[in-house]
Amino acid sequence: MSPNKTTAARAALLLPILFLIGHPSEIVFSIGIVGFFLFLVFDSVDGNLSRLQNRASYFGKYFDGFFDLLADLLFPLALAVHLWPSHGVTVLLAGMQSAVAMAVIFILLLRLPLFTSMLVAERGAEGISASRAAHPRLRAWLHDNPLGRVLMLVDAKAMIVIFDLRFIGFIIFAAFGWLTEFVVFLAVLYSFAMIVILIVRLLRGYVDLDLHRRSRSAA
């Protein structure tokens, strides 16, 4: 089986698994949770196949990553939908907040590289690298100041930390029967990460992009 077909098989199972998680029946919900964790475990299969078969491609990485991001986005919402009938609208709002915060995080993580690639296409890597010190104090603060380094570390490692906290947290919270509290925990975690990443991406964008004020829509 090719790596891309393996990814496609995982992708086809994602929405049915999320539907099972959102179902009010505890038995159906449990089946969905098992399926979701198997979905995550088999995330490594397509990557290993691509290396073993020497068929790795950027499309495969994009294809696989897209559905991983979709799973990250919809998991807390599906969990909230399952809890909603018995725990009220608050948990549903928390699940929606988690999904929105995660969506904004994805946009923030992609927006700066998108503009950087546009500048590279227009002016070449050397053409933009020479102007990267347009705001030297801010650039130095981000890389040398302890708080700046913390922000840059959060920007670089936030998704890995969120991934670990989410699933370790789920096991801990579920063991005590605190699934509602877990959804609220995700809403707080994702919202905090969103605010920090928003701040650091705006600062990085100001450092790297503000010199290039020319707009394609300008007269």
Summary of the structure (lengths in Angstrom):
residues: 219
radius of gyration: 20.6
end to end distance: 53.6
largest distance: 62.2
contacts: 632
relative contact order: 0.10
helix: 85%
strand: 0%
